[in-house]
Amino acid sequence: MSRDRPLTLAAMGELEQLEQDRATYEATLESHLARYGEEHPETIAVRTKLAAVLWRMRDLGRAREECEALLRARLSLHGPKHPETLTTRANLASVLWDLGDLERACEEYQTALSDSIRVLGAEHPDTLTRRSCLAGVLRQLGRWQQARTHYENLLHSHIRLHGNEHPETLTARSALAGVLRALGELDRARAEYENVLRARTDMLGDKHPDTLVARGCLAGVLWDLGQLEQARAEYEAVLDVEVDLLGAEHPETLTTRHNLATVVKDLGELDRARAEYEVVLRARTDMLGDKHPDTLMARGCLAGVLWDLGQLEQALAEYEALLPLHTEALGPDHPHTLITRANLAGVLKDLGRLEQARTEFETVLTARTELFGADHPDTLITRANLAGVLAALGQVEHAHAEYDAILKAHLAFYGPDHPITLTTRHHLATTLRTLGRAERARTEFETVLTARTELFGVDHPETLTARHDLAGALKDLGELEQARAEYEATLDGYIAFFGAQHPYTLAARENLDEVLEKLGR
């Protein structure tokens, strides 16, 4: 088994072959178990093949059972540090990873890595693969600094072994860049991705799939930096090449189209984003079926656009339909299932069904705390969303205390200028304003506005929202001329970005009119 890329069945012919192989291996295993027992080499060999087929078919529960049986047999026959035992443990960890059992996957990879270092050496290829897998799980668990340490170690090993431009070196550099991106070190992440892109372009050409992946990663950082038009241009260029090179329905092409749709959505072009997501959803449904996790992800993103378009009842219906499908396919506590439940809760909040929203967010918070820990970014985001519901329910002091605690955690984890930290500070400022602490709210909004202007530029929607809410605090303080100026700047920005009839634009116009009326104009 390999963890290099997520599995996608490219054609029905492959699935049919896997079904045949599964039937053959199951029959052979049953025969060998009866004839030889669990620990005979012939039994172990066929069970290994069956586990690999089950994993490729995404029958992960069965794959885990077979891997666990294999590990018991290897431990009994060879002991914990035999190379075959280490391989079997790593394969079990891969299945656990796909099942979303991240803590146990992490434990198995850590054991496999530490034993591999002792038995095989720190720079043996299998050891390096296991370090890479462990780093990937740590990354998904939100243990970014630990993941960073492993990726940096991996990168240095590959540079020593292979040089700066070897494919393994570039893969490690790209993975490190992804962690830097998550940690908010966006300029360094951009530099690392640019290094990878240059090297792959020089070695492979600008149309090689690996070059296109690197270009897509760079587009993602540009997106994070708020350079949305540049990110869109990169994704569109990659998409054009992938359509010609791989075809419109290739998994990599669909991933790029999905990312392009998300950037277009952030640019406020919601109808185009909806159209792009619909293309992705149709293709994935045709190829993978309506219950495949990739299909469900596309359907969830389409629901998100409906939410942004203000079609809340339709978005709610989509999320309510998706939740049992995700639960059936992945389990109730899988990260993707929890994302769907959290989005359902968000729509319920916007519909004013606050007690239901509170219940759903509390369910997500409990699961993420148990799965990831209290300080994981996803746990903290859920806690912040729940605080928003508490504020809407009138429990503003409680919400303020939550935001204050979350901000301290985000400052420690991300630093003061990371977009997530700024979002939390913005929420804190909003509760301060609601509590009548307008002067402190003003200070917090000014901090957010300054940082977002530097990070994203003056015309980014996040910057404009900070300016709009600062204007509200100024209005509360009676500084009406300054509030007028901020509302006018916000309105101009919203019209340019979203158009004259977008809800944000209409709200800004209404607030400006209120200030002008107070000024007697």
N, C-alpha and C positions, 0 to 999 in steps of 0.2 A: 504494500500500500504506500501511497505517497500523499503528502499534504501540499504539494506545490500549488495546485489550483483547485477551486471547487469543481466537483463533478457535474458535467452536463452531458446527457445522452444526446449525441449529435444526430442519430438517426434511429428509426424504428428497427432497422436491421440489427443494430448493435443490441438493442433491448431483447429482441427475439433470441439472439445468440446467448445472451446472459441467462435468459429463462431456461434454455436448453441445458446450459452448463450447470445451472443450479439444480435442475432435476437429476442430472447425471451424478453430480457430487453428493447430493443428499442420499441417493440410493446407494452409492458406493460407501459413504460414511456409515450408513446403517449396517451394511454388510460387514465392514471392517470392525465396527464396534462389537458386533456379535461374535466375530471370529477371533479378533486379536486383542480387543480391549482398548482403553483410551490412550495408553502410553506407547503403543507400538508405532514405529516410524511410519508405516503405511497409513495408519489412522491419522497421525499428525499431519502427514503430507496432504491428504485429501481434505482434512478439516481446514488447513491453511488456505487451500484453493477455494473452498466453499465460503470462508469468511471474506476473502477478497471479492468474490462475486456478489455476495450479499451487500458489501460496502458499496460497490459500484452501482448496485440497484437501489441504493438508499434504504434498504431494509435494515436500519441501523440497530434496532432492538435485537434481531437475530444475529447480526454481525457481532454485537457486543457479547452475546452468549457464547458464540463460537470462539471469540478471542479470549474470553475468560477461561473457557475450558482448555484452550491451547496453553495459556500461561500456567495453569495448574499442572498440566502435564510436563511442560518444560522445566518448571521449578522442581518437580519431583524427580525428573530424569537427570537434569544437568546442574541444578542449583541456580541461584539468582544472577550470577555474573557470567554465565556462559553466553557467547555472542548470539546464539539462537534465542535464548531467553530474553536478551535485551531487545532483539528485533520484535519479538512477540509482544513485549511490554509496550514498546513504542507504537505498534499497530493498534493495540487496545486503546492507548491514549488518543490516537487519531479518531477512532470511532466515538470515544467519549466526548471529544471536542465537537464532532459533528452533532452529537446528541444534545449539546448544550450543557453537559455536565463538566463545567470548566474547572471547578476546584479539583475534582478527581483526575481530570486530564492533566492538570498542572502537576499534581502529585506524581502521577505515573511518568510523565516526561522528566521531572526532576530526578526521580530514581534512575531512570534509564540514562540520563545524561551523566550523573555522578558516577554510575558504574561504568559507563562507556569511557569516561576520562581515565579511570583506573585501569580498565582492561585493554582498551584500544589506543589510548593516548588522546590528548586534548585536540589534536588537529587531524585525527582520522576522519575520513569522509562521513561515516555514520555518526560520529560524535558531533560533527558540525551540523548535520541534518537535524539531530535531536536538539541541539542548542537553538537552531532556527525555529523549530516547532514550539519549544518551550517559550521562546520570546513571543511567538504569535499568540499563544494562549494568555500569557501575561498581558499582552497588549489588549486582548479582548476583555480581560478582567479589569482593565483600567489601571494596572500597575505599571504605569508608563516608565517610571524611572528604572524599575527592574528590567523591563523590556529593552529600554535604551542601553543599559549596561551590557546585556547579552548581544544585542545587535552590534554595538561598538566592538565587543570582543570578536564577534563573528567577522566583521569587516576587516579588522586588523589581521586575523588569521588568513583570510582569503588574499589580502594584499601580500602577505609574506609568502604564501604558497603559490599564488598565481600571477600577481601583479595587479595594477590598477584597472586594467581594461578587460579582465577575464569576466565571462558571463556570471560566474558565482560571486565575484567581487561586486559587480554592478547590481545583482539581485540584493545582496546584503546592504549596499549603499541605499538602494531604493527603499528597503524596509526601514532602515534607520531614518530616512527622510520622512516616512509616514509617521513615525513616533514623534519626531521633532514637530511635525505639523500638528499632531494632537496636543503636544505640550505648549503650543502657541509660539514656538520659535520659527515663525513663518519665513523670515528672510533666509535663515540657514537652511530650512527645508527646501525653499525654492532653489538655493544654490546647489544643494545636493542633487535635486531632480535635474537641474540644468546640466550638471556634470554627467549624470547617467544618460541624458538625452544626447549630449554631444558625442559621448563614446559609442553609443549604440548607432547613431547616425553614421559616424565614421566607419564603423565595422560592418554594419548590416544594411545601410542605406535607409532612406527616409520612409520607405514603405514596408519595411519589415514589421511583423506583428509586435516584436519586443520594443521596437522604436516607437510604435504607435501607443503602446501601453505607457512608456515613459512620457510621451507627450501628453497623454491623458492625465497622468499623475501631476505633471506640471500645471495643467489647466485647473486641477483641483486646488492647488495652492493659490493660484491667481484668484480663484473663486473665493477662497478664505480671506485673501487680502482685500476683497471688495472690488477687484478689477474684473467686474463681471463681463464687460464687453470683450475684453481680451480673452477671458476664459471661454466665452461663447465662440469667439473666432477659432480658438484652438480645438474645441470639441467639434465644431462644424468641419474643420479641415480634416481631423482624424476620421470623422464619420464618412466623409466623401471617399476617402481612401479605403476604409474598411468595407463600404458597400461595393466598391469596384473589386477589391482584392478577395474578400471573404464571402460577400453576398449580404443582402439586406437582412436575412434572418439568422445569421451566424450569432452565437452567444456574445462574442466580443463586440460585434456591431450593435447588438441590442443594449449592451451595457453602456456603450458610448452614447447611444440615443437617449437612454434613461438619464445619464448625467447631463446631457445637453438640455433635456426637458426641465431638469431641476434648476439649472442656471437661468433658463428662459423664464421659469416660474418666479425666481428671485428678482428678475428684471421687470416683473409685473405683467409680462405677456402671457396671461393666464390661458387664453383660448389656444394659443400655439402650444403651450405646455400640455394642455389637455389632449390636443391632437397627437403630440409625440408619445405621451404615455399610452394612449389608446393603440397606437401602432405597436408599441412594445408588448402590451397586454395581449393583443390578438395573436402576435407571433408566438409568444411563450405559451399561450393556451393551445394553439395548434400543435406545437412541438412537444410540449411537456405535460399537457393536460391542465385542467382547471384547479387541481389541488396541489400542484408542485410548488415548493417554497418560492421559486423564482417568479412563478405566475402570481402567487399571492402577494409578493412584494410589489409587483407592478400594479396590481389592483389597489393595494394600499396607497401607493403614490397618486394614483388617479383619484382616489377618495380625498386625498389631501388637497388636490387642486379644486375639487368641488367645494371643500371647506373654505379655501381661500376665495372662491367665487361667491361665497355667501350662500351656497345651496346646502344649508346645514342639515335639513331633513334627509336629503339624498346622500350626503356624506355619512350621516349617522346610520342609514340603512346599509351602506357599504361596509362600514366598520363592524356593525352588528352581524352581518353575514360572514365577514372575514374571521372574526374571533373564533368561532367554533371550528372553522377550517384549519386555522393555525394551531389550535389546541389539539385537533385530531392528528395533524401531520407532524407536529414538533413537540407537543406536550404543553401543559399550562404555564410552565415556568421558563420556557425557552425564551431567549432574548427577543426574537422576532414576535412571538406571541405577546410578550409584555409591551412591545412597541405598539402593537395594534390596540391593546387594551388602554394604553396611555392616550393614544389618539382618540379612541372612543370617549374617554373621559374628558378630553379637551373639547370635543364637539358638544358633549352634554353640558359642559360649563358655559359655552357660548350660547346654547339654547336656553340657559337659565335654569336647567335642571340640576341644581347645585348639590343636593344631597346625593343623587345618583353619581354625579361626578366625583364627589368626595369619596364615596364607597369604592369606586373603581381605582382612583389614585391611591387610596390606602392599600388596596390589594396589590397594586404594582409596587408600591413602596416596600411592603412586607417581603414580596418575592425578591426584589432586587437587593434588599438588605441581606437576605439569607444567601442569595446567589453570589453577590459581588462584595458585600461588606458596606458599612455605613458611609465610607468616604469615597466610594467609587463615583465617577462623574455621572453615570446614569442614575444612581441612587439619589445623588444630590439634585439632579434636574427634576426627578419625580417629587422630591421633597419641596422644591421650589414651586412646582405646579400645584401641589396640594396647598401650599401657603396661599397661592392665588385664589383658590376656591375658598379658603378660610376668610380671606379679605372680602370676597364677594358676599359671603354669608354674614358679614358684619363683625367678624372676629379679627379686627384689624390689629389690635395689640399682639395677639397670638401670631398673626401673619408677620408682623414686623420682627418679632423675636426670631422666627424661623429664618427670614431673609438675612437678618444680622448674623446668625450662626452660619448660614450657607455661604455668605460673603467671606467670612473668615476662612472657611475651608477652601473656597475657590482662590482666594488670595495666596494661601499657602501652596496650593497645588499648581495653579496656572500663572500667578503673578498678577499685577494690577491692570495690565492692558490687554489681557486675553479677551476675545469676544464674549466668552461665557461669563467671565468675571464681570464684565461691563453690563451684561444682561441682568445679572443678579443685583448689581449696584443700582441699576435702573428701577428694578422692582422695589428695592428698599426705599429709594427716593419717592416712589409712588405712594407707598404706605405712609411715609413721613408726611407727605402732603395731605393725605386723607386724615391723618391724626392732627392736622393743623400746625405741624412743625414746618412751616413754609420756608423759613430761613435755612434750616438744615437741608430740606429737600432741594432748595435752590443750589446749595453747595454741591450736593451729590449729582444733580442733573448737569451742572457745569463740568464736573469731573468727567462724567460720561461723554458729554458733548465734545470736550477737548480731545479725549482719547480716540473717540470714533472718527473725528475729523482727521486726526493724524493717521489713523489706521486705514480708513476707508475712503476718505475724501468728503467734501461738503455735500455732495449730491446723493450719497448712498442712503437708502431708505432707513437704515438703523440710525444714521446721523440725523436725518430729518425728524425721526421720531423723538430722539433726545432733545432736539431743538424745540419741537412742539410742546413737549412736557415741561421743559424749562420755562417756556412762555406761560404755561399754566401757573407755575409757582410764582412767576413775576406778577401775574394778574392777582393772585391771592395776596401778595405783598403790597398791592396798590401801585406798582411801578408800571403804569398802563402804557406809557410811550414805548418803553423797552419791550413790553409784552407784545405791543402792536408790531414792532419791527421784527420780532422773532416769528410771530404768526405769519406775517407777510412773506418772510423768507421761506418758511416751511411750506406755505401754500404754493408759492412759485415752484419749489422743488417737487412737491407732490404732483402738481399739474404736469410738469415736464416728465416725471418718471411714470406715474400711474394713469394720467389722464384726468379730465375734469370731473368725471362722474364716479370715480373710485371712492369707496367709503372713507378712506383716510383723507382724501381731498375734501370731501363734503364736511367732515368733522372739523378740519382745520378752518374751512371757510366760515362755518357756524361760530367757532370760537373767536375768529377775527371779528366777525360782525358784532359779537357781544362786547368786545373791547372797544370797538369804534363807537358803539352806542353809548357806552359809559363815558367816552371822551367827547360825546356830543357831536359826532360826525356822521 
